[in-house]
Amino acid sequence: GRQPGNGGGVLGIFDGASASYNLTPSWHITGSTGVPKVDELNARRYFYSIGTDFGPLAQRWYGGFYYLYQFVEGVEDRNAVGAELRYFEPKRTVYSLFDYDLGFGELNIAMLQANWQTQSNTSYSLLLDHRKTPALQATSVLIGAAQTSYSELTQFYTSAQLRDMARLHTPEWNFYDFNVTHPVSKALQLGGGV
């Protein structure tokens, strides 16, 4: 049925199946397969994903690793490995995500978000985010193309040409944010950010 697709390298919702198996209380194997639900693309795509989830380790650490392979009409669309790492405690959190496409040989996502609150209730937050948007995949070539389906494009271009065009049609996005807030009284706090 319809799945949320919020892990294992899956980009958005999909129609298919997900499963997980607990190896130990702290380690799980996960897997999913299906068809991405992307209304704007006229392409027959399907994928499979396998990964691990762990946590809590040392009472604070969580994360996982994954491998995802996605086809579009029999051609490699997305071939990615990735990792998540999360750290939680009452006044400190860190979340990181990395996604690397083996087929394109390029980084899709490198993201780090951290929050820290001191004993004096001063709060610091940091976000460093570099990503391809949308994620680099062969079907990115359809963005702005006159043809309406991937199979139409394969009649005019080789797979290598389509992959090069997909690179050109996939912009990079970089976002860096740092904020500090400090309570001056119960009703007022001061803050600043860059």
C-alpha positions as CSV (number, residue, x, y, z in Angstrom):
1,G,0.0,0.0,0.0
2,R,0.9,3.7,0.2
3,Q,4.1,4.2,2.3
4,P,5.5,7.4,3.8
5,G,9.1,6.8,2.5
6,N,10.8,8.8,5.2
7,G,14.0,6.7,5.5
8,G,16.3,4.3,3.7
9,G,17.1,6.8,1.0
10,V,13.5,6.7,-0.3
11,L,12.5,10.1,-1.7
12,G,8.9,10.8,-0.8
13,I,5.9,8.6,-0.6
14,F,5.6,5.4,-2.6
15,D,3.3,2.5,-3.4
16,G,4.9,-0.7,-2.2
17,A,6.0,-2.5,1.0
18,S,8.3,-1.9,3.9
19,A,9.6,-4.4,6.5
20,S,12.0,-4.5,9.4
21,Y,13.5,-7.2,11.6
22,N,15.0,-6.7,15.1
23,L,18.4,-8.4,15.3
24,T,18.8,-7.1,18.9
25,P,17.0,-4.5,20.9
26,S,19.4,-1.9,19.5
27,W,19.9,-3.1,15.9
28,H,17.3,-3.5,13.1
29,I,17.4,-4.5,9.5
30,T,15.0,-2.6,7.2
31,G,13.9,-2.9,3.7
32,S,11.4,-1.5,1.2
33,T,10.5,-1.8,-2.4
34,G,7.9,-0.1,-4.6
35,V,7.1,2.6,-7.1
36,P,7.7,6.2,-6.2
37,K,4.6,8.3,-6.3
38,V,5.6,11.3,-8.4
39,D,2.7,12.6,-10.4
40,E,4.7,15.1,-12.5
41,L,7.0,12.5,-14.1
42,N,5.8,10.2,-16.9
43,A,8.3,7.4,-16.2
44,R,7.9,3.9,-15.0
45,R,10.2,3.7,-11.9
46,Y,10.7,1.2,-9.2
47,F,13.2,0.7,-6.4
48,Y,14.5,-1.5,-3.6
49,S,16.2,-0.3,-0.4
50,I,17.9,-2.2,2.4
51,G,19.5,-0.7,5.5
52,T,20.1,-0.9,9.2
53,D,18.8,1.2,12.1
54,F,20.5,1.3,15.5
55,G,19.8,2.9,18.8
56,P,20.0,3.8,21.5
57,L,23.7,3.1,21.8
58,A,25.3,4.5,25.0
59,Q,21.7,5.8,25.7
60,R,22.1,8.8,23.4
61,W,23.1,7.7,19.8
62,Y,20.8,6.6,17.0
63,G,21.3,6.2,13.3
64,G,21.4,4.0,10.3
65,F,22.9,3.1,7.0
66,Y,21.2,2.3,3.7
67,Y,21.6,1.3,0.1
68,L,19.0,2.2,-2.5
69,Y,18.8,1.1,-6.1
70,Q,16.1,2.7,-8.4
71,F,15.3,1.9,-12.0
72,V,13.5,3.9,-14.7
73,E,12.3,1.8,-17.6
74,G,15.1,-0.7,-17.1
75,V,17.9,1.9,-16.7
76,E,19.6,3.0,-13.5
77,D,17.8,6.1,-12.1
78,R,19.3,6.4,-8.6
79,N,22.0,4.3,-7.0
80,A,22.7,5.7,-3.5
81,V,24.3,4.9,-0.2
82,G,23.7,7.0,2.9
83,A,23.9,7.3,6.6
84,E,22.1,9.1,9.4
85,L,23.5,9.9,12.8
86,R,21.4,11.4,15.7
87,Y,22.4,12.3,19.2
88,F,19.8,13.2,21.9
89,E,20.0,14.5,25.4
90,P,17.8,17.0,27.2
91,K,19.9,20.1,26.3
92,R,21.8,18.9,23.2
93,T,20.8,17.4,19.9
94,V,22.7,16.6,16.7
95,Y,21.3,15.3,13.5
96,S,23.2,14.5,10.4
97,L,22.4,13.0,7.0
98,F,24.6,12.0,4.1
99,D,23.5,10.6,0.7
100,Y,26.0,9.7,-2.0
101,D,25.0,8.6,-5.5
102,L,27.3,5.8,-6.7
103,G,26.1,6.0,-10.3
104,F,26.7,9.7,-10.7
105,G,29.7,9.7,-8.3
106,E,28.3,12.8,-6.6
107,L,27.1,13.9,-3.2
108,N,23.3,14.4,-3.0
109,I,23.0,15.5,0.6
110,A,25.4,16.5,3.4
111,M,23.5,18.0,6.3
112,L,24.3,18.7,10.0
113,Q,21.9,20.3,12.5
114,A,22.9,20.9,16.1
115,N,21.2,22.6,19.1
116,W,22.6,23.3,22.5
117,Q,21.2,25.0,25.6
118,T,23.6,26.1,28.3
119,Q,23.0,26.2,32.1
120,S,22.1,29.9,31.8
121,N,19.5,29.0,29.1
122,T,21.4,30.5,26.2
123,S,20.5,28.5,23.1
124,Y,22.7,27.9,20.1
125,S,21.5,26.4,16.9
126,L,23.5,25.5,13.8
127,L,22.4,24.2,10.4
128,L,24.8,23.3,7.6
129,D,23.0,21.9,4.5
130,H,24.4,21.1,1.1
131,R,22.1,19.2,-1.3
132,K,21.0,18.6,-4.9
133,T,17.4,19.6,-5.2
134,P,15.7,17.5,-6.3
135,A,18.1,14.6,-5.6
136,L,20.2,13.7,-8.6
137,Q,18.6,10.9,-10.6
138,A,18.4,10.0,-14.3
139,T,14.8,11.2,-14.4
140,S,15.9,14.7,-13.5
141,V,16.5,15.1,-17.2
142,L,12.7,15.5,-17.6
143,I,12.7,18.8,-15.7
144,G,12.0,21.4,-18.4
145,A,12.2,18.9,-21.2
146,A,9.8,19.1,-24.2
147,Q,9.4,15.3,-24.1
148,T,6.9,14.0,-21.6
149,S,8.4,10.6,-20.9
150,Y,11.8,9.1,-20.2
151,S,11.3,6.5,-23.0
152,E,10.8,9.3,-25.5
153,L,14.2,10.8,-24.6
154,T,16.0,7.4,-25.0
155,Q,15.0,7.5,-28.7
156,F,17.1,10.6,-29.2
157,Y,20.0,10.4,-26.6
158,T,22.3,7.7,-25.2
159,S,22.2,6.8,-21.5
160,A,25.5,8.7,-20.9
161,Q,24.1,11.8,-22.6
162,L,20.9,11.6,-20.5
163,R,22.9,11.3,-17.3
164,D,25.0,14.4,-18.3
165,M,21.8,16.3,-19.0
166,A,20.3,15.2,-15.7
167,R,23.4,16.7,-14.0
168,L,22.8,20.0,-15.8
169,H,19.1,20.0,-14.8
170,T,19.8,19.4,-11.1
171,P,20.7,22.6,-9.1
172,E,22.7,22.6,-5.9
173,W,21.4,24.3,-2.8
174,N,23.6,25.5,0.1
175,F,22.2,26.8,3.4
176,Y,24.1,27.9,6.5
177,D,22.4,29.2,9.6
178,F,23.7,30.0,13.1
179,N,21.4,31.5,15.8
180,V,21.9,32.5,19.5
181,T,19.1,33.4,21.9
182,H,19.3,34.3,25.6
183,P,16.4,35.0,28.0
184,V,16.8,38.4,29.6
185,S,13.7,38.0,31.8
186,K,10.6,35.7,31.9
187,A,8.9,37.8,29.3
188,L,11.9,38.9,27.1
189,Q,14.7,37.1,25.2
190,L,17.3,38.5,22.9
191,G,18.6,36.7,19.9
192,G,20.6,37.0,16.7
193,G,21.5,35.0,13.7
194,V,23.5,34.8,10.6
